[in-house]
Amino acid sequence: MSHLSDRPGDAVVGLALPHESAALHVTGEALYTDDLVIRTPGALHAHPVCSPHPHARVSRVDTEPALAVAGVVRVLTADDVPGINDAGVKHDEPLFPEIVMFVGHAVCWVLGETLEAARLGAAAVEVDYEQLPAVVALTEAIDAESFQGGQPVVTRGDVEQGLAGAAHVFSGITEMAGQEHFYLETHASLALVDEGGQVFVQSSTQHPTETQEIVAHVLGRQSHEITVQCLRMGGGFGGKEMQPHGFAAVAALGATLTGRPVRLRLNRTHDMTMTGKRHGFHAQWRVGFDDDGRFTALEATLTSDGGWSLDLSEPVLARALCHVDNAYWIPHVRVHGRVAHTHKTSQTAFRGFGGPQGMLVIEDVLGRCAPLLGIDPVELRRRNFYVDGQATPYGQPVRHPERVVAAWDQVLETGEVARRRREVAEFNAGHEHVKRALAVTPLKFGISFNFTAFNQAGALVHVYKDGSVLINHGGTEMGQGLHTKMLQVAATSLGIPLQRVRLAPTRTDKVPNTSATAASSSADLNGGAVKDACEQITTRLREVDAGRGLAWDDLVREAYFGRVQLWAAGFYRTEGIHWDSTAMQGHPFKYFAYGVAAAEVEVDGFTGAHTTRRVDIVQDAGDSLSPLVDIGQVEGGFAQGVGWLTLEDLRWDESDGPGRGRLTTQSASTYKLPSLGELPDELHVALLEQAHEDGVVYGSKAVGEPPLMLAFAVREALREAAAAFGPEGTSVDLPSPATPEAVFWAVEQARTSGPDHVVDGLPGIVPDPPDPDAPALHPTSERSAT
Amino acid sequence: MTEPHITVNGRPRALGATPAHTNALDFLRGLGLTGAKEGCAEGECGACAVMVARPDGEGSRWTPVNACLVPAAALDGQEVVTAEGLGSPDDLHPVQAELAERGGSQCGYCTPGFVCSMAAEYYRPGREDFDLHAIGGNLCRCTGYRPIRDAAAALGPAPADDPFAERCMHAAPASVPTRLDDFARPADLHDALALLAEHPDATVVAGSTDWGVEVNLRGRRASYVVAVDRLPELRQLVVGDEIEIGAALTLSEVEAGLGGSVPLLDRVWPLFASRLIRNGATIGGNLGTASPIGDLAPALLALDARLVLASADGYREVALADYFTGYRESVKRPDELIRSVRIPTPLASHTTFRKISKRRLDDISSVAVAAALDVVDGTVARARIGLGGVAATPIRALATEAALEGRPWTLDTVEEAAAVMAGEGTPIDDQRASAAYRSAMLGNALRAWWSEGSQEGESR
C-alpha cells in the first residue's frame, strides 16, 4: 500500500458529510458570480449582438445607432482589442469575428448602464451580412468531407483477419445526439480594474488559469496582471471548461476601456445558442463474433460534430476512441475518428468527454446483435468482459477487471435480477399494450487527462497561530463536492477536526498554472497536492512535538515561537502515466473506474411513453473520500445520462428555410431536462466494497463522470421493451435520444418486423477508411502548441 | 394611500420607480436578496421560486410562484418570503435542514427555489404526506432528485409556534389598487373596463405566466399593463345547475374550488405545467392567450364550455367552440375581458384527458385529447372531443364525434373512430413531434382509453 493511499484509523475522509456549503445553499446565502453585481457599485452590463445567420461575412457594423440609445456607454468591437482577437487557445475562435460561423455568434458587445439599455443598444446596432453556404447536419458534413483537426486511429491486431474468421459479422450505423449542459447557472463574468491597473475577473469557470491566459492575450497583458477567481459555480459539467474564456475577456476588455466594472451574464437563450454542447456522433461499424458470442473484431469510424471551431473536439474524440471497448475484450480493433466542421456552436467538454459516445457505440452493437445471435444480452455482455492480463486496444493493461464482475454479481444478486426478469416475462405475456424490460450494463472509464501534462496540481495550506487552517487549491467547485473532499483530506492529513479547516475561493494568484477542474480527476490531483502541503507542515510539527503528544493548538503556538514555518505549498503529479497521441498508444490512465447498473422500464405501446420502475447501481469509488458526496455524484450522473439518452432533444433547423442553422430547442420549454417525474420509483445505489485504490489519495477513486454511463442500462431496457412488442429475436434500432416518439416508432418497427438496420455478413457497411493524408493528433492537441 | 411597496421577509420595500417590465425576481435581487436565481426566465425551472401570502378562507396560505414571471408591481401591498427569510445558516428552517443534511444540494443554484416550493407545501393546511407535485416545477441538474424526495418525505408537521404557520391563521394582505406610470391594478371590473377604454393598447395580465416569458425572452414591452387577477367579479366559483368559474381564479384555486366535481379536469391538473405555474396562471388567461395547445382548451371544448365576455356594453356569452378564430386569435375584442367560464351540467358519463409530450410532467403537449361521451344503454348518445396541438387553434374533432354518436360503445366503434380521429386537424412537424406521430397519437388516444377501461373493468 502506497503512502498516498494509506488511510489513518480516525480519518475524516470517509465520513458521509453534507456539502461544505449546504447551509449556504439552502438559505440562499451562497454567492455565485452574478450575485456579486449588486455588491459592485457602478457596474456596466454587457449584451451581445448575435448573428442570425449560420455562416456569413460581416460586411458592415454601424455602432452609432446604439450609442444614441439612452444608457448605452460603449460598444466593444474588434478595433478595441489591444492584444489577440481570439477567445481560444488554438486561435481559431475570433472574439469579434469578421465571418460569423453559427447562429448566435456574437459580432460585438454593447455596454450599458442597465441591462435594458445594453439590450436596446444591441438591437440598434446595424450589421450587414453576406451570407455564405452553411453545413448544418453532421451527415451533411460527412458527405461534404467537411472535417477539422486530426484524424486519430486506434488499432490492434488485424481487423480483416478477425472479421474473416468470425462466425457472425454484423454491420450498422449508430447515431447519437449531443446534449446541452443546462447548468442552472448560465455563464457569468464580472471584471474590474484593480489598483495599479491589474485586472480582476470573477468568472463561472472550471478553468481559471486558462481564463486568465485568454484574458491576458486579448488584453495584450501578461498573466501576472490578471487574476481570475471563481467562488463556485451553479453547475459546470464541462460546459465551463473552455467556454467561459471569451465572455471573461469581453468583460475584462470592457472594464479596462471604461474604467468601470463590467458584468456579463448570458440569459438562457444566449447560453443555449452561443455556447458549446456535448458532441453528437455518427458511427459506422462492423463487428465479428465467434460461435459463443465473443467479439473477434471491431472496425469503426466515429465522426463527431465539432461545430464551428476545434475547441476540445480532438481530445473528446481521443477519449471516445479510447472507450469504444467499454468493459469488453476485443482482440482485433481498428477505430478511426474525425471531427466534422459544421456551422453550429463549438461543441465542447461534457461529463464523460467523449467516453459516453464511444461506449454507446459498443453498447448499441451489443444491444442490436444479441437478438441476432440468439444470446441473452445479459449473458452476452458478461461473456465479453475483460479478464486479468488483457489490455485495452491502446495498450494499457486493464487493472482489476474482477471489480466489474464483482459489481455485476452484486447488482444481479441485490437487484434480484433473475427473479425480476421472470416477472417481466410474465407481465409481458399478459399485456398487449404495455411491455417491460430489465437490462444490465457495465462501465469502465479511464481516469486521468489523456494529455499527461495536465495531471498535476498545486495547493496552499496555511496554519495560523491560533491553530486554524486555511486551504487553497487549484480546483473549482461546481456542486461536485470537491471542496468538501479537500477539507476532509486536509483535516485527515493534519489530524485535526474538520471545523478547524476553512477553504478559500479558487484564485489564480494563490495557486498558479492549474489544470481544468475536469476529467473527474480533481479530487485525485488537488487531494494529492493538499495532502502534500499538509504533510510538509506535519513533518515540521512532528519535530517540534518530539514525541510529547502536544495538543494541536499548543503545538502550533510552540512551533510559531520556535520560528517554524506553518504554511506550505503542495504539489502533486500523477505517476506512471504516458501517452503518445500520434500513435494513440500508451498508458494514459492512472486507473479505471467501474460500475454496473440494472434498470427496469415500462413502455406504453400506444404512445412510446416510458417510465423507469427500478434501478440498481453498484459503483466503484475506491475507498470513498466522502460517501454522501459520491452517492450524489453517482445518482446525479446517472440522471444526467438518462436525460441525454432518453429525453433531451437538441434540434437544429436543417431545412433550407430562413431559419437554417438555428437551434430550435433553445429554451427550457422546448429542451426538457429530467424532472422529478423521471426519478425511478425505486433507486438503489451502493458503492463497491473492498475497492481500495493503491496510489491514489487515501485509496479513493474518481466519481464525477463515470456514473453518467450507468444510464446505458435504461437505454438498453427501452430497446428490449420495444422489442417485446415484436416476435422473439427482434433487433431494435433505437434512436438516441429515445424520446417517447422515438420509442413509439421503434415499437412500430418491432410490431411490423420493419427493416432491420443491422446488415448480416461481409462486406456489410464498410466504415470509411482513415484518410492517409489526414494529420494525426499532435501531442499538445488538447491545447495550443504555443 | 401608502407608497407602493412589497413586504419582503417582513420588511416593507418601496417599489419606487420600478417599471412594469421589471419582474419580482430582478426586484428582489436588486435588494441584495440574491438567493432566488434566474435559471430559465420562463417559469420552467423554479430557481426563482418565492412564497407569497395568498387568501385562503379566513386565513392565508403560503403560495409559491415563479418570481421571474410576475411583474414586481403586481405584488404591491403583498407579502413575499424568500429562502433568506425562511432561515439562516445558523438557524435553518426544517425544510432547509432536511435538504442540507441529505445531500439535497450539490451546486446549490436551484436550491433556494426548491426550499420555497417545499416550504409552501410544508405549510399546506391539512398536509399529511408531502405532495411531490409541489416540487414538479423545480429543476435540479445535479442531484437526480432522490435526496430531495427523501428530504420531502422526512418532513414532520410544522410546530404550532412556527411563525410562518402562525401567519397562515391571519388574513392575507388585501388587494391594493395600484397606479404606477405604466402599471395599474384596478379595484373592480368597472374600473378595469374604464382603464381598457382609456388605454386601448394596454396589455392585460393576470398571473403573467405567458406575458412574463414574452417580456423576459423576447424583449416585449407593454405601453401599459392592466392587472386583472384580483378583480372580485372575476374570482367567483359557483357549482350549481351549471358550473361557473371566475376567469381570474388561478388553476390551483379552480382545482381546489371544484373539489373533484369535474373528473375530466382532475385528469388535466397534474399534467398542466407545474404547481408553480398553476399558482399563477388563471383559467381566463389560459383562454385569453388563445394558444393552439393550451391544455385547458381541449378539455373545456369537450365539456361544451361557454365564455362570458365583459365590456362596458355589458356581457355576452360565446361558446368556446366559436371563440378561437386563428393562431392566438379569438373573437374577444380589446375592450373585453373574460369574466367567467361556464360548464353545463350534468357532465358526460365517460370522460378522459390524454396528453402526449416529451416529458411526462411539466411539458407542453405535442397533442392533447379530451373526450366526453354520454353513453346510454351501451350507445354513445353524444360525443364531444377537444384537440390541442394539431391545428392553429384548439379544435373539436367533429368527424370523430359523428363517427361515435349513435354507435355502440364497443371496441369496433373505437377502432373505426380512431381511424377517423387520426385524420383530424392539420398537424405539423416541429421540435416537439412529427406530424406523423401527432396523427398516430390522435388515433391511439381512443384506443388507449378503451384499453385502459376494458382492462380495469370500467371506462372513466
HADDOCK unambig.tbl for C-alpha pairs under 7 A between the chains (distance, minus, plus):
assign (segid A and resid 18 and name CA) (segid B and resid 100 and name CA) 6.54 0.50 0.50
assign (segid A and resid 18 and name CA) (segid B and resid 101 and name CA) 5.61 0.50 0.50
assign (segid A and resid 18 and name CA) (segid B and resid 102 and name CA) 6.82 0.50 0.50
assign (segid A and resid 18 and name CA) (segid B and resid 103 and name CA) 5.56 0.50 0.50
assign (segid A and resid 19 and name CA) (segid B and resid 103 and name CA) 6.73 0.50 0.50
assign (segid A and resid 19 and name CA) (segid B and resid 106 and name CA) 6.81 0.50 0.50
assign (segid A and resid 22 and name CA) (segid B and resid 100 and name CA) 5.00 0.50 0.50
assign (segid A and resid 22 and name CA) (segid B and resid 105 and name CA) 6.28 0.50 0.50
assign (segid A and resid 23 and name CA) (segid B and resid 89 and name CA) 5.00 0.50 0.50
assign (segid A and resid 23 and name CA) (segid B and resid 100 and name CA) 6.09 0.50 0.50
assign (segid A and resid 24 and name CA) (segid B and resid 89 and name CA) 5.95 0.50 0.50
assign (segid A and resid 25 and name CA) (segid B and resid 105 and name CA) 6.80 0.50 0.50
assign (segid A and resid 25 and name CA) (segid B and resid 108 and name CA) 4.76 0.50 0.50
assign (segid A and resid 25 and name CA) (segid B and resid 111 and name CA) 6.16 0.50 0.50
assign (segid A and resid 25 and name CA) (segid B and resid 112 and name CA) 6.88 0.50 0.50
assign (segid A and resid 26 and name CA) (segid B and resid 96 and name CA) 5.30 0.50 0.50
assign (segid A and resid 26 and name CA) (segid B and resid 100 and name CA) 6.61 0.50 0.50
assign (segid A and resid 26 and name CA) (segid B and resid 111 and name CA) 5.66 0.50 0.50
assign (segid A and resid 26 and name CA) (segid B and resid 112 and name CA) 5.51 0.50 0.50
assign (segid A and resid 26 and name CA) (segid B and resid 115 and name CA) 6.61 0.50 0.50
assign (segid A and resid 27 and name CA) (segid B and resid 83 and name CA) 5.15 0.50 0.50
assign (segid A and resid 27 and name CA) (segid B and resid 84 and name CA) 5.08 0.50 0.50
assign (segid A and resid 27 and name CA) (segid B and resid 87 and name CA) 6.08 0.50 0.50
assign (segid A and resid 27 and name CA) (segid B and resid 88 and name CA) 5.68 0.50 0.50
assign (segid A and resid 27 and name CA) (segid B and resid 89 and name CA) 6.37 0.50 0.50
assign (segid A and resid 27 and name CA) (segid B and resid 96 and name CA) 6.98 0.50 0.50
assign (segid A and resid 27 and name CA) (segid B and resid 112 and name CA) 6.40 0.50 0.50
assign (segid A and resid 28 and name CA) (segid B and resid 34 and name CA) 6.85 0.50 0.50
assign (segid A and resid 28 and name CA) (segid B and resid 35 and name CA) 3.67 0.50 0.50
assign (segid A and resid 28 and name CA) (segid B and resid 36 and name CA) 6.88 0.50 0.50
assign (segid A and resid 28 and name CA) (segid B and resid 83 and name CA) 5.65 0.50 0.50
assign (segid A and resid 28 and name CA) (segid B and resid 84 and name CA) 5.60 0.50 0.50
assign (segid A and resid 28 and name CA) (segid B and resid 112 and name CA) 5.39 0.50 0.50
assign (segid A and resid 29 and name CA) (segid B and resid 35 and name CA) 6.11 0.50 0.50
assign (segid A and resid 35 and name CA) (segid B and resid 34 and name CA) 5.80 0.50 0.50
assign (segid A and resid 38 and name CA) (segid B and resid 30 and name CA) 6.28 0.50 0.50
assign (segid A and resid 38 and name CA) (segid B and resid 32 and name CA) 6.21 0.50 0.50
assign (segid A and resid 183 and name CA) (segid B and resid 141 and name CA) 6.40 0.50 0.50
assign (segid A and resid 184 and name CA) (segid B and resid 39 and name CA) 5.19 0.50 0.50
assign (segid A and resid 184 and name CA) (segid B and resid 109 and name CA) 6.32 0.50 0.50
assign (segid A and resid 184 and name CA) (segid B and resid 110 and name CA) 6.71 0.50 0.50
assign (segid A and resid 184 and name CA) (segid B and resid 141 and name CA) 6.85 0.50 0.50
assign (segid A and resid 185 and name CA) (segid B and resid 39 and name CA) 6.20 0.50 0.50
assign (segid A and resid 185 and name CA) (segid B and resid 109 and name CA) 6.60 0.50 0.50
assign (segid A and resid 233 and name CA) (segid B and resid 107 and name CA) 6.59 0.50 0.50
assign (segid A and resid 234 and name CA) (segid B and resid 107 and name CA) 4.93 0.50 0.50
assign (segid A and resid 234 and name CA) (segid B and resid 108 and name CA) 6.44 0.50 0.50
assign (segid A and resid 234 and name CA) (segid B and resid 109 and name CA) 4.96 0.50 0.50
assign (segid A and resid 235 and name CA) (segid B and resid 107 and name CA) 5.54 0.50 0.50
assign (segid A and resid 268 and name CA) (segid B and resid 40 and name CA) 5.41 0.50 0.50
assign (segid A and resid 478 and name CA) (segid B and resid 107 and name CA) 5.39 0.50 0.50
assign (segid A and resid 479 and name CA) (segid B and resid 106 and name CA) 4.21 0.50 0.50
assign (segid A and resid 479 and name CA) (segid B and resid 107 and name CA) 3.36 0.50 0.50
assign (segid A and resid 479 and name CA) (segid B and resid 108 and name CA) 6.92 0.50 0.50
assign (segid A and resid 480 and name CA) (segid B and resid 106 and name CA) 6.32 0.50 0.50
assign (segid A and resid 606 and name CA) (segid B and resid 444 and name CA) 5.71 0.50 0.50
assign (segid A and resid 606 and name CA) (segid B and resid 448 and name CA) 6.29 0.50 0.50
assign (segid A and resid 607 and name CA) (segid B and resid 441 and name CA) 6.49 0.50 0.50
assign (segid A and resid 628 and name CA) (segid B and resid 103 and name CA) 6.68 0.50 0.50
assign (segid A and resid 632 and name CA) (segid B and resid 103 and name CA) 6.91 0.50 0.50
assign (segid A and resid 632 and name CA) (segid B and resid 143 and name CA) 5.86 0.50 0.50
assign (segid A and resid 635 and name CA) (segid B and resid 143 and name CA) 6.33 0.50 0.50
assign (segid A and resid 635 and name CA) (segid B and resid 144 and name CA) 5.57 0.50 0.50
assign (segid A and resid 636 and name CA) (segid B and resid 142 and name CA) 5.05 0.50 0.50
assign (segid A and resid 636 and name CA) (segid B and resid 143 and name CA) 4.30 0.50 0.50
assign (segid A and resid 636 and name CA) (segid B and resid 144 and name CA) 4.39 0.50 0.50
assign (segid A and resid 639 and name CA) (segid B and resid 144 and name CA) 5.06 0.50 0.50
assign (segid A and resid 647 and name CA) (segid B and resid 358 and name CA) 6.78 0.50 0.50
assign (segid A and resid 647 and name CA) (segid B and resid 359 and name CA) 6.95 0.50 0.50
assign (segid A and resid 651 and name CA) (segid B and resid 431 and name CA) 6.37 0.50 0.50
assign (segid A and resid 664 and name CA) (segid B and resid 431 and name CA) 6.55 0.50 0.50
assign (segid A and resid 665 and name CA) (segid B and resid 431 and name CA) 6.80 0.50 0.50
assign (segid A and resid 668 and name CA) (segid B and resid 40 and name CA) 6.18 0.50 0.50
assign (segid A and resid 668 and name CA) (segid B and resid 44 and name CA) 5.95 0.50 0.50
assign (segid A and resid 669 and name CA) (segid B and resid 44 and name CA) 6.34 0.50 0.50
assign (segid A and resid 672 and name CA) (segid B and resid 359 and name CA) 6.73 0.50 0.50
assign (segid A and resid 675 and name CA) (segid B and resid 136 and name CA) 6.86 0.50 0.50
assign (segid A and resid 675 and name CA) (segid B and resid 139 and name CA) 5.76 0.50 0.50
assign (segid A and resid 676 and name CA) (segid B and resid 136 and name CA) 6.03 0.50 0.50
assign (segid A and resid 676 and name CA) (segid B and resid 145 and name CA) 5.96 0.50 0.50
assign (segid A and resid 677 and name CA) (segid B and resid 360 and name CA) 6.95 0.50 0.50
assign (segid A and resid 677 and name CA) (segid B and resid 361 and name CA) 6.37 0.50 0.50
assign (segid A and resid 679 and name CA) (segid B and resid 144 and name CA) 6.79 0.50 0.50
assign (segid A and resid 679 and name CA) (segid B and resid 145 and name CA) 6.64 0.50 0.50
assign (segid A and resid 679 and name CA) (segid B and resid 146 and name CA) 7.00 0.50 0.50
assign (segid A and resid 739 and name CA) (segid B and resid 358 and name CA) 6.27 0.50 0.50
assign (segid A and resid 740 and name CA) (segid B and resid 358 and name CA) 6.07 0.50 0.50
assign (segid A and resid 741 and name CA) (segid B and resid 437 and name CA) 6.72 0.50 0.50
